[in-house]
Each structure stands twice: as structure tokens, then as C-alpha cells.
């Protein structure tokens, strides 16, 4: 029996942790570590950001910024259309895919900035999808 493409093509995906699980204090931005988008099995594919927001203390509202940089240490800027304002209730996973054709610099990260309340639990992941996996998915849909 053939294996579905999503499993068969897993070798064309690479996942990286940019924000380790932690409790972020309100007013203290959490800057994720730089992820080199060329460190995956292939380059030139898509980038998908996942931010997990958990237990909140107080009425915390946060912004999630998806950023890029040419060198991974300076010049961080928001990727166009990739800033989310999140609400104050419930545990959630926020997903943001960078649109095909969007030019991004080599390094990416997630930044979470909690405002109000006392604290919020956060974690951030980046998935780098290689060109081959995207081509196979497009052909099969």
C-alpha cells in the first residue's frame, strides 16, 4: 500500500524551536532565537510559524511578530502581513504561513510581546518546507 505523500515527503520538512516554552511577563517582549531558513533539507520553499499561547495571568493581550533578518542578529523587521494581535482567553495555537512569493531574508524568528495582565505561557516553532514537498502537494490537490 503506498504511503500518503505527507508522510513519504517528510524528509523535505524541517522544524525548529525559536521560543522555548516559558512564562513571559507582561511588558517584556520574548525574542525567539534566529532560525536559518537554509538549514533545512532544501531551501526556497515555504515558511510556517506556529506560536503556542497558554495559561494567562490577568487580562493579557499580546502581539505575535514574525520577523526576518539578513544576518540573524541585527536588522530584525516584521514580515509584511505577518503580525497578529491575540486575545486574552483560552489556550491556542496560532499559525501563520508566509505567502508564496513573499521575499524574506535568510533568518526568521517569532517575537511575542505580552501587554496588560501579569504573564502568559508561550512557545514558538518554525517549519521550513522544501520546494519538492510543495510541488508534490500542488500536484496532488
Secondary structure, 3 states (H helix, E strand, C coil): CCCCHHHHCHHHEEEEEEEEEEEEECCCCEECCCEECCCCCCCCCEEEEEEEEEEEECCCEEEEEEEEECCCCCCCEEEEEEEEEECCCCCEEEEEECCCCCCCCCEEEEEEEEECCCEEEEEEEEEEECHHHHHHHHHHC
